[in-house]
Amino acid sequence: MSSLPNLRLSDRLWPVHCEAPKTGESLFHSLPHRERATDPSPAHNGQVKRERTEAIVLHTFPARERDKLVVFLTSESGKRRGWAYGARSLKSRFGASLEPLSKIRLNFVEKENEEVVRIESAELVRSLFSVHQDLGTSIAASYIAETVDTFAQSDDPSELMYRLLDRVSEALLHTPRAVAIVTYVEIWTLKIGGIFPSTRRCIECHETLERPLRYDTIRGGFVCTNCDDRSIGALPNEVTDGLELLIRLPVEEFVMASVPDPVLYELRSLARALRRGFLGHELKSHDILATVLSG
């Protein structure tokens, strides 16, 4: 795993030892259509493109006295950044549409050779205002946004990542059990990024795996009994059952399955080991969320 941080996620999508989602699995649904119009008039820095698309806000940062820099996710072009001029003013035309995990219908202008677009308007489609009224779910939402922000690629189509974020954001509005949703996001972001190892084939010899599964932290994957040369601890079968449910079910059905908290804890520990092995560090909001969940 030591060499992985030197590679971009888009260079590692679905390596040999990882399993891509199959048609019909939980994240495949119809995706929003983006309307694009190109303004033929000349601009100082090249051609101007005006676009209208559906997006989900990941983060915002204050800029100057009245503006915000918005990081948002789309299905067609991945993670983007845009200036929202006047968004911090009392009479901002954006209102509450730029809050984290808000789903919006966005109009923006993109100039050639400029990475940051100019947001002209944002129509609120779904607000997570009620989620942010509770400390636990609010921190869980922030953690989910950071997780997706970390693994989503800039200017790279992210249909699965967008669908994942859309469904889990909706689920946060309807369930108090945020830990199940967080677990779902942690595992699925790793699968979409091609980081989560196969649970069917040994990472070393590619032979078929049998239960109980054995996770090797050095190799960064599951190994068979023949390749288990270090007496690796086995994953309890109920944890493997929970993992299979998570991969097979949409997030709302996974939450309703009422997977026990100890199983969710083990799944989160597995995701954490894989994530830290890939990134070389932990997410900033991880410890804060852990403190809230333990309380």
PAMARBA-760512 format. One record per residue: residue number from 0; chain; y, z, x of N, C-alpha, C in turn. Coordinates in pm, whole numbers, always signed. Atoms other than C-alpha are relative to their C-alpha. Example, Ala and Ser with C-alpha at 12.3 -4.5 7.8 and 13.67 -1.06 7.14 Angstrom:
<recs>
[0 "A" [-119 +0 +89] [-450 +780 +1230] [+120 +0 +90]]
[1 "A" [-119 -6 -82] [-106 +714 +1367] [+109 +73 -77]]
</recs>
This chain:
<recs>
[0 "A" [-122 +0 +81] [+0 +0 +0] [+127 +0 +84]]
[1 "A" [-119 -17 -82] [+237 +46 +296] [+84 -125 +8]]
[2 "A" [-75 +123 -13] [+332 -321 +303] [+64 -45 -130]]
[3 "A" [-47 +49 +128] [+408 -354 -67] [+150 +8 -19]]
[4 "A" [-143 -6 +25] [+770 -233 -66] [+79 -115 +60]]
[5 "A" [-72 +110 -62] [+862 -534 +150] [-4 -125 -87]]
[6 "A" [+13 +117 +84] [+771 -774 -133] [+76 +19 -129]]
[7 "A" [-61 -5 +132] [+963 -860 -445] [-108 +3 -106]]
[8 "A" [+98 -8 +108] [+789 -786 -773] [-40 -140 -46]]
[9 "A" [+31 +133 +48] [+815 -1151 -873] [-95 -74 +94]]
[10 "A" [+94 +59 -95] [+618 -1241 -557] [-140 +57 -17]]
[11 "A" [+128 -68 +9] [+337 -1004 -661] [-58 -1 -141]]
[12 "A" [+50 -1 +136] [+286 -1087 -1026] [-145 -48 -3]]
[13 "A" [+141 +26 +20] [-85 -1071 -1100] [-73 -42 +128]]
[14 "A" [+83 +26 -117] [-244 -1052 -753] [-148 +9 -38]]
[15 "A" [+143 +11 +29] [-622 -1084 -726] [-55 +126 -62]]
[16 "A" [+62 -123 +45] [-698 -717 -785] [+63 +57 -126]]
[17 "A" [-65 -49 +120] [-471 -681 -1091] [-34 -86 -119]]
[18 "A" [+35 +70 +122] [-529 -779 -1450] [+124 -33 -80]]
[19 "A" [-111 +40 +86] [-271 -979 -1641] [-37 +26 -144]]
[20 "A" [+30 -18 +142] [-238 -903 -2013] [-57 -128 -58]]
[21 "A" [+61 +115 +64] [-450 -1135 -2227] [+73 -32 -130]]
[22 "A" [-63 +41 +124] [-326 -1333 -2524] [-49 +88 -114]]
[23 "A" [+39 -86 +111] [-319 -1110 -2829] [+14 +147 +30]]
[24 "A" [-16 -141 -32] [-260 -787 -2639] [+134 +49 -53]]
[25 "A" [-103 -69 +77] [+0 -540 -2753] [+142 -47 +24]]
[26 "A" [-140 +35 -28] [+312 -686 -2588] [+36 -142 -39]]
[27 "A" [-30 +138 +31] [+283 -1046 -2706] [+45 -14 -144]]
[28 "A" [-58 +20 +132] [+513 -1109 -3000] [+104 -110 +13]]
[29 "A" [-104 +102 -5] [+770 -1370 -3096] [+124 +57 +66]]
[30 "A" [-115 -45 -78] [+1078 -1351 -2878] [+128 -62 -53]]
[31 "A" [-127 +50 +54] [+1446 -1395 -2963] [+41 -132 +63]]
[32 "A" [-48 +128 -48] [+1604 -1733 -2929] [+141 +16 +56]]
[33 "A" [-134 -7 -59] [+1903 -1773 -2703] [+71 -133 -21]]
[34 "A" [-83 +118 +18] [+2180 -2015 -2787] [+88 -16 +123]]
[35 "A" [-80 +24 -121] [+2350 -2174 -2491] [+93 -118 -25]]
[36 "A" [-97 +109 +8] [+2664 -2385 -2484] [+76 -5 +131]]
[37 "A" [-72 +16 -125] [+2828 -2522 -2173] [+138 -55 -28]]
[38 "A" [-139 +42 +15] [+3205 -2549 -2167] [+28 -105 +106]]
[39 "A" [-20 +106 -99] [+3282 -2883 -2002] [+134 +8 +72]]
[40 "A" [-131 -8 -63] [+3636 -2781 -1912] [-12 +57 +139]]
[41 "A" [+9 -49 -138] [+3696 -2721 -1540] [+44 +145 +11]]
[42 "A" [-40 -138 -27] [+3725 -2367 -1405] [+25 +14 +148]]
[43 "A" [-36 -18 -140] [+3856 -2229 -1082] [-124 +16 +87]]
[44 "A" [+117 -26 -83] [+3511 -2122 -962] [-122 -79 -44]]
[45 "A" [+113 +83 +39] [+3297 -2398 -1110] [-17 -4 -150]]
[46 "A" [+29 +20 +141] [+3137 -2475 -1442] [-14 +133 -75]]
[47 "A" [+6 -119 +84] [+3162 -2223 -1726] [-108 -18 -106]]
[48 "A" [+102 +2 +104] [+2867 -2143 -1953] [+25 +115 -96]]
[49 "A" [-14 -102 +102] [+2909 -1956 -2278] [-137 +20 -65]]
[50 "A" [+134 -28 +52] [+2593 -1786 -2400] [+2 +109 -106]]
[51 "A" [+21 -102 +103] [+2480 -1586 -2701] [-148 +36 +3]]
[52 "A" [+139 -42 -16] [+2164 -1380 -2663] [-19 +141 -50]]
[53 "A" [+36 -138 +33] [+1985 -1066 -2771] [-27 +74 +130]]
[54 "A" [+15 -78 -123] [+1989 -790 -2510] [-14 +148 -32]]
[55 "A" [+8 -145 +11] [+1918 -422 -2455] [+74 +59 +120]]
[56 "A" [-81 -62 -105] [+2163 -209 -2258] [-87 +97 +80]]
[57 "A" [+71 -94 -88] [+2012 -29 -1958] [+93 +111 +48]]
[58 "A" [-96 -98 -52] [+2313 +143 -1802] [+141 -57 -11]]
[59 "A" [-140 +40 -16] [+2691 +134 -1794] [+64 +87 +106]]
[60 "A" [-71 -73 -105] [+2923 +235 -1514] [+151 -17 -23]]
[61 "A" [-145 +13 +17] [+3296 +312 -1543] [+60 -84 +113]]
[62 "A" [-67 +84 -98] [+3518 +63 -1368] [+148 -5 -33]]
[63 "A" [-145 -7 +18] [+3892 +88 -1316] [+33 +102 -111]]
[64 "A" [-41 -99 +98] [+4074 +272 -1597] [-58 -26 -139]]
[65 "A" [+35 +33 +138] [+3959 +87 -1907] [-129 -79 -14]]
[66 "A" [+111 +94 +7] [+3654 -119 -1817] [-135 +66 +28]]
[67 "A" [+136 -42 -31] [+3277 -86 -1785] [-76 -115 +63]]
[68 "A" [+98 +95 -52] [+3014 -261 -1577] [-131 +29 -73]]
[69 "A" [+116 -19 +86] [+2714 -312 -1806] [-122 -68 +63]]
[70 "A" [+129 +56 -44] [+2355 -361 -1688] [-85 -16 -125]]
[71 "A" [+76 +25 +122] [+2149 -524 -1962] [-120 -89 +29]]
[72 "A" [+124 +75 -17] [+1808 -685 -2008] [-12 -103 -111]]
[73 "A" [+29 +105 +97] [+1732 -1015 -2178] [-141 -53 +27]]
[74 "A" [+135 +55 -19] [+1400 -1189 -2231] [+3 -130 +80]]
[75 "A" [-4 +133 -61] [+1520 -1524 -2096] [+42 +0 +146]]
[76 "A" [-51 +2 -138] [+1698 -1433 -1774] [-10 +135 +70]]
[77 "A" [+23 -128 -66] [+1585 -1080 -1695] [+120 +91 -3]]
[78 "A" [-108 -99 -9] [+1830 -817 -1581] [+130 -67 +43]]
[79 "A" [-130 +57 -32] [+2198 -911 -1579] [+104 +110 +6]]
[80 "A" [-115 -91 -4] [+2531 -743 -1510] [+122 -72 -56]]
[81 "A" [-117 +63 +59] [+2852 -801 -1698] [+117 +96 -11]]
[82 "A" [-122 -78 +18] [+3211 -682 -1712] [+34 +6 -148]]
[83 "A" [-49 -20 +136] [+3319 -536 -2045] [+142 +53 +11]]
[84 "A" [-140 -39 -21] [+3697 -534 -2015] [+52 +76 -123]]
[85 "A" [-56 -81 +108] [+3867 -264 -2220] [-101 +86 -73]]
[86 "A" [+105 -73 +70] [+3537 -98 -2313] [+21 +151 +0]]
[87 "A" [-24 -145 -6] [+3666 +249 -2217] [+127 +41 -73]]
[88 "A" [-123 -34 +72] [+3984 +230 -2418] [-33 +58 -137]]
[89 "A" [+24 -68 +128] [+4019 +430 -2740] [-26 -99 -113]]
[90 "A" [+16 +100 +106] [+4042 +118 -2955] [-80 -120 +50]]
[91 "A" [+82 +106 -57] [+3775 -81 -2772] [-68 -81 -110]]
[92 "A" [+68 +87 +96] [+3635 -379 -2962] [-152 +13 +9]]
[93 "A" [+145 -15 -18] [+3290 -286 -2829] [-55 +120 -77]]
[94 "A" [+47 -118 +74] [+3273 +47 -3014] [-112 +72 +74]]
[95 "A" [+114 -70 -59] [+2938 +220 -2954] [-114 -96 +35]]
[96 "A" [+107 +99 -21] [+2748 -103 -2890] [-55 +0 +142]]
[97 "A" [+44 +6 -140] [+2719 -47 -2513] [-65 +129 +48]]
[98 "A" [+70 -122 -38] [+2537 +286 -2520] [-140 -34 +53]]
[99 "A" [+132 +29 -58] [+2208 +305 -2319] [-108 -21 -106]]
[100 "A" [+111 +42 +85] [+1910 +138 -2492] [+44 -55 -136]]
[101 "A" [-45 +69 +121] [+2129 -7 -2767] [-45 -145 +5]]
[102 "A" [+37 +141 +11] [+2000 -342 -2886] [+120 -74 -58]]
[103 "A" [-123 +67 +38] [+2286 -588 -2915] [-17 -151 -2]]
[104 "A" [-11 +145 -4] [+2370 -949 -2986] [+125 -29 +81]]
[105 "A" [-101 +6 -106] [+2575 -1048 -2687] [+57 -140 +14]]
[106 "A" [-67 +124 -38] [+2830 -1320 -2620] [+64 +22 +136]]
[107 "A" [-59 -16 -132] [+2921 -1368 -2257] [+29 -136 +63]]
[108 "A" [-40 +120 -74] [+3074 -1618 -2019] [-49 +15 +143]]
[109 "A" [+52 -1 -137] [+2910 -1707 -1690] [+62 -115 +78]]
[110 "A" [-56 +103 -88] [+3084 -1890 -1410] [-97 -29 +113]]
[111 "A" [+88 +43 -107] [+2897 -2087 -1152] [+32 +77 +129]]
[112 "A" [-10 -72 -128] [+2834 -1896 -826] [+48 +144 -15]]
[113 "A" [-37 -140 +20] [+2925 -1561 -984] [-118 +73 -66]]
[114 "A" [+114 -74 +50] [+2651 -1303 -1041] [+33 +84 -123]]
[115 "A" [-39 -87 +110] [+2846 -1083 -1282] [+70 -82 -108]]
[116 "A" [-58 +77 +110] [+2924 -1235 -1623] [+114 +79 -64]]
[117 "A" [-104 -66 +77] [+3215 -1155 -1854] [-45 +12 -145]]
[118 "A" [+45 -24 +137] [+3111 -997 -2184] [+119 -14 -94]]
[119 "A" [-109 +23 +94] [+3326 -1124 -2469] [-15 +84 -127]]
[120 "A" [+23 -81 +120] [+3165 -944 -2763] [-143 +49 -1]]
[121 "A" [+133 -58 +13] [+2865 -726 -2848] [-16 +55 -141]]
[122 "A" [+28 -44 +137] [+2729 -687 -3200] [-120 +93 +1]]
[123 "A" [+106 -99 -2] [+2518 -375 -3248] [-111 -38 -99]]
[124 "A" [+117 +29 +82] [+2168 -453 -3378] [-78 +128 -30]]
[125 "A" [+72 -128 +18] [+2003 -113 -3324] [+61 +104 +94]]
[126 "A" [-59 -109 -77] [+2159 +213 -3211] [-104 +110 +20]]
[127 "A" [+84 -116 -27] [+1978 +505 -3049] [+84 +128 -2]]
[128 "A" [-89 -115 +7] [+2255 +747 -3139] [-75 +127 -34]]
[129 "A" [+74 -120 +40] [+2015 +988 -3312] [-91 +50 +111]]
[130 "A" [+87 -39 -112] [+1785 +987 -3008] [+77 +85 +100]]
[131 "A" [-81 -69 -100] [+2068 +1106 -2784] [+54 +135 -49]]
[132 "A" [-42 -130 +51] [+2136 +1406 -3010] [-97 +111 +39]]
[133 "A" [+101 -97 -44] [+1819 +1576 -2884] [-14 -9 +151]]
[134 "A" [+2 +0 -146] [+1805 +1681 -2518] [-126 -67 +55]]
[135 "A" [+125 +54 -52] [+1438 +1596 -2465] [-12 -150 -15]]
[136 "A" [+11 +144 +21] [+1440 +1251 -2621] [+112 -76 +70]]
[137 "A" [-111 +65 -71] [+1779 +1173 -2465] [-34 -20 +147]]
[138 "A" [+39 +12 -141] [+1648 +1243 -2114] [-116 -98 +14]]
[139 "A" [+110 +96 -2] [+1330 +1051 -2195] [+53 -143 -9]]
[140 "A" [-60 +132 +13] [+1544 +754 -2301] [+65 -43 +132]]
[141 "A" [-63 +30 -129] [+1741 +773 -1974] [-105 -34 +105]]
[142 "A" [+109 +25 -95] [+1417 +788 -1777] [-64 -136 -25]]
[143 "A" [+56 +130 +34] [+1277 +487 -1962] [+93 -112 +47]]
[144 "A" [-97 +101 -44] [+1597 +292 -1893] [-3 -16 +152]]
[145 "A" [+6 +7 -147] [+1579 +381 -1521] [-129 -67 +46]]
[146 "A" [+128 +61 -36] [+1211 +283 -1506] [+5 -152 -14]]
[147 "A" [-9 +144 +23] [+1274 -60 -1657] [+102 -62 +94]]
[148 "A" [-102 +51 -91] [+1591 -106 -1450] [-57 -17 +141]]
[149 "A" [+59 +5 -135] [+1387 -37 -1134] [-94 -118 +16]]
[150 "A" [+105 +101 -15] [+1110 -287 -1206] [+36 -137 -58]]
[151 "A" [-44 +130 +51] [+1292 -562 -1398] [+76 -73 +111]]
[152 "A" [-63 +78 -105] [+1410 -843 -1175] [+126 -70 -51]]
[153 "A" [-125 +66 +36] [+1762 -984 -1178] [-20 -151 -9]]
[154 "A" [+3 +147 +19] [+1796 -1341 -1311] [-141 -56 +5]]
[155 "A" [+139 +43 +2] [+1419 -1363 -1359] [-54 +25 -140]]
[156 "A" [+47 -19 +138] [+1268 -1420 -1707] [-94 +119 -13]]
[157 "A" [+77 -124 +16] [+1123 -1092 -1835] [-41 +18 -145]]
[158 "A" [+37 -7 +140] [+970 -1162 -2174] [-82 +125 -31]]
[159 "A" [+84 -118 +23] [+705 -891 -2144] [+78 +129 +20]]
[160 "A" [-78 -120 -25] [+944 -637 -1996] [+100 +24 -113]]
[161 "A" [-94 -14 +111] [+1197 -706 -2269] [-73 +48 -125]]
[162 "A" [+75 -41 +118] [+934 -675 -2542] [-44 +145 +11]]
[163 "A" [+38 -140 -22] [+811 -349 -2390] [+118 +92 -32]]
[164 "A" [-116 -86 +21] [+1161 -200 -2385] [+44 +0 -146]]
[165 "A" [-38 +9 +142] [+1234 -323 -2737] [-90 +87 -87]]
[166 "A" [+93 -76 +84] [+920 -167 -2885] [+7 +150 +26]]
[167 "A" [-4 -144 -28] [+946 +167 -2706] [+133 +61 -45]]
[168 "A" [-128 -50 +50] [+1315 +200 -2795] [-8 +23 -150]]
[169 "A" [+20 -17 +144] [+1224 +149 -3160] [-87 +122 -28]]
[170 "A" [+92 -112 +21] [+941 +402 -3127] [+70 +135 +21]]
[171 "A" [-72 -125 -24] [+1180 +667 -2990] [+74 +48 -124]]
[172 "A" [-73 -35 +121] [+1364 +658 -3323] [-90 +65 -106]]
[173 "A" [+90 -39 +108] [+1053 +743 -3522] [-104 +104 +37]]
[174 "A" [+99 -100 -38] [+851 +997 -3324] [+64 +108 +88]]
[175 "A" [-52 -106 -86] [+930 +1336 -3170] [-82 +15 +128]]
[176 "A" [+91 -16 -114] [+648 +1294 -2916] [+38 -98 +112]]
[177 "A" [-53 +91 -101] [+848 +1136 -2637] [-93 -16 +119]]
[178 "A" [+85 +8 -119] [+589 +1213 -2367] [-101 -113 -12]]
[179 "A" [+94 +110 +18] [+344 +962 -2517] [+67 -134 +26]]
[180 "A" [-74 +124 -21] [+611 +691 -2515] [+32 -18 +148]]
[181 "A" [-28 +6 -144] [+711 +775 -2157] [-124 -44 +77]]
[182 "A" [+126 +37 -66] [+346 +751 -2048] [-27 -148 -18]]
[183 "A" [+23 +140 +32] [+316 +414 -2219] [+87 -91 +88]]
[184 "A" [-92 +80 -81] [+622 +280 -2037] [-40 +3 +147]]
[185 "A" [+35 -12 -142] [+511 +412 -1698] [-118 -90 +37]]
[186 "A" [+118 +82 -30] [+172 +239 -1713] [+32 -148 -17]]
[187 "A" [-22 +140 +28] [+295 -85 -1868] [+99 -67 +95]]
[188 "A" [-90 +61 -99] [+584 -140 -1626] [-76 -34 +128]]
[189 "A" [+82 +27 -118] [+331 -117 -1344] [-92 -120 -23]]
[190 "A" [+86 +114 +31] [+98 -363 -1519] [+79 -130 -1]]
[191 "A" [-83 +121 +5] [+376 -612 -1589] [+44 -42 +139]]
[192 "A" [-41 +29 -138] [+490 -585 -1227] [-114 -38 +91]]
[193 "A" [+114 +36 -83] [+138 -657 -1103] [-39 +107 +99]]
[194 "A" [+25 -111 -93] [+116 -315 -937] [-121 +82 -42]]
[195 "A" [+112 -82 +48] [-142 -144 -1158] [-132 -69 +36]]
[196 "A" [+125 +63 -48] [-491 -203 -1010] [-99 -24 -113]]
[197 "A" [+106 +29 +96] [-791 -342 -1193] [-85 +123 -26]]
[198 "A" [+94 -106 +36] [-1007 -93 -1381] [-140 -57 -20]]
[199 "A" [+129 +67 +18] [-1292 -344 -1385] [-68 -36 +131]]
[200 "A" [+54 +44 -128] [-1332 -451 -1023] [+44 +92 +112]]
[201 "A" [-32 -82 -116] [-1344 -249 -703] [+105 -69 +85]]
[202 "A" [-108 +59 -79] [-1029 -303 -499] [-46 -41 +138]]
[203 "A" [+51 +29 -134] [-1237 -317 -180] [-99 -115 +1]]
[204 "A" [+107 +100 -4] [-1548 -524 -258] [-4 -88 -125]]
[205 "A" [-11 +78 +124] [-1460 -658 -607] [-125 +5 -87]]
[206 "A" [+115 -20 +87] [-1787 -538 -755] [+45 +68 -130]]
[207 "A" [-32 -61 +129] [-1792 -424 -1119] [+2 +152 +12]]
[208 "A" [-13 -146 -3] [-1672 -66 -1161] [-77 +64 -114]]
[209 "A" [+68 -78 +102] [-1869 +193 -1352] [+70 +135 -13]]
[210 "A" [-56 -134 +19] [-1759 +524 -1498] [-83 +103 +73]]
[211 "A" [-143 -26 +6] [-1633 +760 -1387] [+77 -80 +104]]
[212 "A" [-83 +74 -93] [-1350 +569 -1224] [+45 +92 +114]]
[213 "A" [-44 -75 -119] [-1249 +676 -872] [+124 -68 +57]]
[214 "A" [-124 +58 -51] [-890 +623 -763] [+20 +42 +144]]
[215 "A" [-22 -23 -143] [-831 +589 -389] [+149 -15 +29]]
[216 "A" [-145 +4 -25] [-471 +680 -299] [+35 -79 +125]]
[217 "A" [-27 +76 -122] [-501 +519 +44] [-7 -150 -27]]
[218 "A" [+14 +142 +32] [-625 +184 -87] [+90 -42 -116]]
[219 "A" [-87 +32 +113] [-405 +207 -395] [-73 -66 -116]]
[220 "A" [+76 +59 +110] [-681 +118 -640] [-129 +75 -25]]
[221 "A" [+127 -62 +35] [-1014 +207 -796] [-112 -60 +84]]
[222 "A" [+109 +45 -85] [-1327 +188 -583] [-134 +34 -65]]
[223 "A" [+134 -24 +50] [-1698 +171 -661] [-67 +110 +82]]
[224 "A" [+70 -107 -72] [-1953 +429 -546] [-35 -42 +142]]
[225 "A" [+35 +47 -135] [-2051 +211 -248] [+118 +6 +96]]
[226 "A" [-120 -1 -85] [-1692 +200 -121] [+68 +136 +3]]
[227 "A" [-56 -136 +2] [-1622 +566 -195] [-51 +76 +121]]
[228 "A" [+44 -59 -126] [-1651 +679 +166] [+73 +129 +33]]
[229 "A" [-76 -121 -28] [-1420 +978 +132] [-18 +105 -110]]
[230 "A" [+29 -95 +110] [-1572 +1165 -166] [+122 +18 -90]]
[231 "A" [-120 +1 +84] [-1280 +1070 -390] [-32 +64 -135]]
[232 "A" [+17 -63 +130] [-1236 +1275 -704] [-5 -104 -112]]
[233 "A" [+16 +94 +110] [-1344 +1099 -1022] [+100 +28 -111]]
[234 "A" [-88 -12 +115] [-1116 +1033 -1316] [-84 +39 -121]]
[235 "A" [+78 -39 +118] [-1244 +1220 -1623] [-9 -114 -101]]
[236 "A" [+19 +110 +94] [-1386 +985 -1886] [+101 +1 -113]]
[237 "A" [-98 -5 +109] [-1141 +1110 -2150] [+135 -58 +46]]
[238 "A" [-122 +61 -53] [-855 +1001 -1922] [-15 -152 +1]]
[239 "A" [+26 +144 +4] [-1013 +657 -1886] [+6 -52 -142]]
[240 "A" [-9 +39 +141] [-1049 +643 -2264] [+147 -11 -43]]
[241 "A" [-141 +3 +32] [-679 +725 -2297] [+70 -121 +60]]
[242 "A" [-57 +116 -67] [-590 +453 -2047] [-36 -129 -75]]
[243 "A" [+42 +119 +73] [-792 +194 -2238] [+73 -12 -134]]
[244 "A" [-78 +2 +124] [-619 +294 -2563] [+142 -47 +26]]
[245 "A" [-138 +34 -34] [-279 +265 -2398] [+15 -149 +25]]
[246 "A" [-7 +141 -34] [-352 -84 -2268] [-26 -88 -122]]
[247 "A" [+42 +81 +115] [-503 -205 -2596] [+95 +7 -118]]
[248 "A" [-76 -23 +122] [-266 -61 -2857] [+150 -23 +19]]
[249 "A" [-147 -3 -2] [+100 -126 -2941] [+47 +145 +10]]
[250 "A" [-46 -135 -30] [+315 +174 -2856] [-3 +92 -121]]
[251 "A" [-2 -87 +118] [+352 +301 -3213] [-141 +46 -38]]
[252 "A" [+138 -39 +29] [-28 +301 -3260] [-53 +95 +106]]
[253 "A" [+42 -92 -105] [-79 +470 -2925] [+53 +139 -27]]
[254 "A" [-58 -130 +34] [+156 +749 -3031] [-79 +65 -114]]
[255 "A" [+74 -52 +115] [-32 +788 -3361] [-143 +40 +36]]
[256 "A" [+136 -34 -42] [-362 +811 -3172] [-11 +145 +46]]
[257 "A" [-5 -142 -37] [-255 +1164 -3067] [-88 +32 +122]]
[258 "A" [+69 -27 -126] [-391 +1146 -2714] [+44 +138 +50]]
[259 "A" [-36 -137 -41] [-404 +1508 -2585] [+97 +2 +118]]
[260 "A" [-99 -13 -107] [-123 +1624 -2357] [-62 +4 +140]]
[261 "A" [+60 +1 -135] [-358 +1698 -2061] [-41 -139 +45]]
[262 "A" [+36 +138 -35] [-479 +1336 -2074] [+125 -78 +36]]
[263 "A" [-128 +66 -32] [-119 +1209 -2083] [+51 +44 +136]]
[264 "A" [-43 -51 -131] [-41 +1431 -1785] [-75 -70 +113]]
[265 "A" [+80 +67 -103] [-327 +1277 -1585] [+40 -147 +15]]
[266 "A" [-44 +139 -5] [-216 +926 -1677] [+135 -13 +68]]
[267 "A" [-131 +2 -64] [+139 +1006 -1572] [-12 +28 +150]]
[268 "A" [+22 -28 -142] [+11 +1148 -1242] [-51 -125 +72]]
[269 "A" [+49 +125 -57] [-177 +823 -1179] [+114 -100 +16]]
[270 "A" [-113 +93 -6] [+132 +617 -1260] [+98 +41 +111]]
[271 "A" [-92 -48 -103] [+342 +836 -1033] [-51 -35 +140]]
[272 "A" [+57 +32 -131] [+105 +785 -738] [+17 -148 +32]]
[273 "A" [-15 +143 -20] [+113 +408 -784] [+147 -38 +21]]
[274 "A" [-143 +32 -9] [+490 +398 -833] [+59 +43 +134]]
[275 "A" [-52 -49 -128] [+569 +612 -530] [-59 -78 +117]]
[276 "A" [+59 +81 -105] [+324 +413 -320] [+68 -134 +15]]
[277 "A" [-67 +130 -4] [+506 +94 -412] [+146 +12 +44]]
[278 "A" [-144 -13 -26] [+868 +214 -402] [+30 +78 +128]]
[279 "A" [-26 -86 -114] [+837 +473 -127] [+87 +120 -35]]
[280 "A" [-82 -114 +46] [+1039 +722 -336] [-23 +18 -149]]
[281 "A" [+13 -27 +142] [+1055 +876 -682] [+128 -38 -73]]
[282 "A" [-117 +32 +81] [+1288 +780 -965] [+92 +122 -10]]
[283 "A" [-98 -109 -3] [+1607 +988 -982] [-18 +98 -116]]
[284 "A" [+8 -86 +118] [+1549 +1120 -1334] [-138 +58 -24]]
[285 "A" [+137 -46 +20] [+1179 +1198 -1288] [-9 +152 -7]]
[286 "A" [+10 -147 -5] [+1219 +1564 -1193] [+73 +65 -117]]
[287 "A" [-72 -56 +115] [+1476 +1626 -1467] [-87 -9 -125]]
[288 "A" [+88 +16 +116] [+1238 +1486 -1728] [-118 +96 +7]]
[289 "A" [+114 -90 -17] [+949 +1688 -1584] [+38 +142 -39]]
[290 "A" [-46 -135 +33] [+1154 +2007 -1617] [+14 +18 -151]]
[291 "A" [-20 -7 +144] [+1245 +1932 -1979] [-135 +1 -73]]
[292 "A" [+129 +8 +66] [+889 +1839 -2076] [-82 +126 +20]]
[293 "A" [+77 -123 -27] [+742 +2150 -1912] [+56 +118 -78]]
[294 "A" [-61 -108 +76] [+988 +2367 -2103] [-34 -10 -145]]
</recs>
